[in-house]
Structure formats: C-alpha cells, structure tokens
Amino acid sequence: MEENTKPQENTTEIKKEEQKTKEDSNIIFIGNKPIINYVRSVSVQLNKAQGKDVIVRSRGKFISKAVDVIEISRRKFLEKENVKIKDIKIASESFEKNGKPTFVSTMDIVLGK
C-alpha cells in the first residue's frame, strides 16, 4: 500500500485566492493601448458584472487617460444605463529608482449602476 504523500492544501488559502481572482476580474488597468480599447473593456465589464462595481486603475501619466476613458464611457456608450462614478481613490506609491526614492501617483475610479 502506498500512502498519499501529497501535502494537503489549506482550503481557506484556496478560497482566498479564488476570491482575489474574482475581485481582480472587475479591475481595468490603464496603459499604452488606445482609449477605445479601454472604453470597450469598461462596457463589457459593466455588462458582465451585473450589479458589481468596475474599477478603472491608473498610475502616473495614465491618470488623464483614465479620466478620458470614464467620461467617454459614461457619455457615449453607457448613457442609457445610468452608470455613475461611485468613488474616486487617490494615493501615491513609492519605489526606488537608481537608488533614490521615487513617488508615483495612483488613482482608482469606481463605476457602478
């Protein structure tokens, strides 16, 4: 008889990881792609989320693009769906660049119905 030598995974850790993945699926990170790509993503996520909020997350120079994405989405693509900005969170992150501490601004815009 062989014993099962696989270590038992902690089920609470697995559940936390699944929950984190579900939460992250409603986050749209703004980057180098064209604005229309992000506008489409916002529309799709709001339709898929069915009552959940969608978070548009940006850092540094992409903050203005995030604002553009939100406004275009609300005014052109989602005006009949009564989508509103529920919350705006701003912060800054620090990291080292060339041995010097550097700060970058971050912004999360929460959209919902």
Kinemage of the C-alpha trace (Angstrom):
@kinemage 1
@onewidth
@group {chain A} dominant
@subgroup {mainchain}
@vectorlist {calphas} color= white
{ca met a 1} P 0.000 0.000 0.000
{ca glu a 2} L 1.252 3.416 -0.911
{ca glu a 3} L 0.450 6.428 1.157
{ca asn a 4} L -0.656 9.618 -0.460
{ca thr a 5} L 2.384 11.839 0.046
{ca lys a 6} L 0.872 14.969 -1.443
{ca pro a 7} L 0.669 17.759 1.092
{ca gln a 8} L -2.858 18.822 1.908
{ca glu a 9} L -3.524 22.364 0.726
{ca asn a 10} L -5.211 24.705 3.104
{ca thr a 11} L -8.757 25.219 1.817
{ca thr a 12} L -9.018 28.716 3.283
{ca glu a 13} L -5.978 29.804 1.270
{ca ile a 14} L -7.548 28.421 -1.891
{ca lys a 15} L -10.823 30.224 -1.191
{ca lys a 16} L -8.960 33.494 -0.562
{ca glu a 17} L -7.091 33.100 -3.848
{ca glu a 18} L -10.327 32.408 -5.750
{ca gln a 19} L -11.955 35.438 -4.138
{ca lys a 20} L -8.980 37.627 -5.058
{ca thr a 21} L -9.202 36.429 -8.673
{ca lys a 22} L -12.917 37.262 -8.822
{ca glu a 23} L -12.290 40.730 -7.373
{ca asp a 24} L -9.446 41.375 -9.807
{ca ser a 25} L -11.625 40.482 -12.791
{ca asn a 26} L -13.519 43.764 -12.340
{ca ile a 27} L -10.368 45.901 -12.454
{ca ile a 28} L -9.247 47.565 -15.687
{ca phe a 29} L -5.645 48.764 -15.725
{ca ile a 30} L -4.985 51.764 -17.979
{ca gly a 31} L -1.802 51.670 -20.053
{ca asn a 32} L -0.480 52.277 -23.572
{ca lys a 33} L -3.400 50.910 -25.613
{ca pro a 34} L -5.761 53.242 -27.485
{ca ile a 35} L -8.567 54.792 -25.429
{ca ile a 36} L -11.322 52.994 -27.363
{ca asn a 37} L -9.951 49.608 -26.204
{ca tyr a 38} L -10.420 50.628 -22.566
{ca val a 39} L -13.862 52.111 -23.278
{ca arg a 40} L -14.943 48.750 -24.729
{ca ser a 41} L -13.498 46.946 -21.715
{ca val a 42} L -15.462 49.156 -19.333
{ca ser a 43} L -18.692 48.497 -21.281
{ca val a 44} L -18.117 44.746 -21.348
{ca gln a 45} L -17.175 44.550 -17.656
{ca leu a 46} L -20.214 46.548 -16.560
{ca asn a 47} L -22.486 44.256 -18.553
{ca lys a 48} L -20.767 41.111 -17.241
{ca ala a 49} L -20.573 42.324 -13.642
{ca gln a 50} L -24.377 42.509 -13.230
{ca gly a 51} L -24.590 44.782 -10.231
{ca lys a 52} L -20.952 44.714 -9.217
{ca asp a 53} L -18.698 47.726 -9.489
{ca val a 54} L -15.937 48.095 -12.069
{ca ile a 55} L -12.653 49.723 -11.065
{ca val a 56} L -10.533 51.670 -13.538
{ca arg a 57} L -6.998 51.800 -12.139
{ca ser a 58} L -4.205 54.061 -13.391
{ca arg a 59} L -0.758 55.291 -12.370
{ca gly a 60} L 1.352 58.304 -13.234
{ca lys a 61} L 0.966 59.710 -16.719
{ca phe a 62} L -2.003 57.416 -17.455
{ca ile a 63} L -4.303 59.112 -14.925
{ca ser a 64} L -5.562 61.612 -17.510
{ca lys a 65} L -6.244 58.758 -19.940
{ca ala a 66} L -8.292 57.006 -17.242
{ca val a 67} L -10.429 60.120 -16.795
{ca asp a 68} L -10.961 60.265 -20.570
{ca val a 69} L -11.967 56.584 -20.626
{ca ile a 70} L -14.515 57.110 -17.856
{ca glu a 71} L -16.046 60.213 -19.425
{ca ile a 72} L -16.266 58.714 -22.919
{ca ser a 73} L -17.793 55.544 -21.469
{ca arg a 74} L -20.395 57.433 -19.444
{ca arg a 75} L -21.351 59.998 -22.088
{ca lys a 76} L -21.277 57.956 -25.300
{ca phe a 77} L -21.511 54.244 -24.624
{ca leu a 78} L -23.362 53.895 -21.322
{ca glu a 79} L -25.578 56.978 -21.121
{ca lys a 80} L -28.814 54.928 -21.176
{ca glu a 81} L -27.607 52.504 -18.497
{ca asn a 82} L -27.378 55.144 -15.744
{ca val a 83} L -23.746 54.396 -14.874
{ca lys a 84} L -22.307 56.625 -12.174
{ca ile a 85} L -18.965 57.262 -10.553
{ca lys a 86} L -19.322 55.768 -7.088
{ca asp a 87} L -15.895 56.575 -5.690
{ca ile a 88} L -12.506 58.008 -6.595
{ca lys a 89} L -9.459 56.955 -4.624
{ca ile a 90} L -6.106 58.672 -4.965
{ca ala a 91} L -2.786 57.691 -3.459
{ca ser a 92} L 0.905 57.546 -4.193
{ca glu a 93} L 3.290 54.617 -4.271
{ca ser a 94} L 6.963 54.831 -3.501
{ca phe a 95} L 9.762 52.786 -5.001
{ca glu a 96} L 13.483 53.129 -5.602
{ca lys a 97} L 14.790 54.233 -8.971
{ca asn a 98} L 18.551 54.493 -9.422
{ca gly a 99} L 18.935 54.262 -5.648
{ca lys a 100} L 16.671 57.238 -4.966
{ca pro a 101} L 13.153 57.049 -3.553
{ca thr a 102} L 10.561 57.973 -6.169
{ca phe a 103} L 6.822 58.505 -5.824
{ca val a 104} L 4.160 57.864 -8.444
{ca ser a 105} L 0.525 58.943 -8.161
{ca thr a 106} L -2.234 56.355 -8.458
{ca met a 107} L -5.979 56.653 -8.965
{ca asp a 108} L -8.884 54.192 -8.822
{ca ile a 109} L -12.246 55.228 -10.234
{ca val a 110} L -15.153 53.012 -9.192
{ca leu a 111} L -18.088 52.802 -11.614
{ca gly a 112} L -21.441 51.219 -10.906
{ca lys a 113} L -25.115 51.305 -11.742
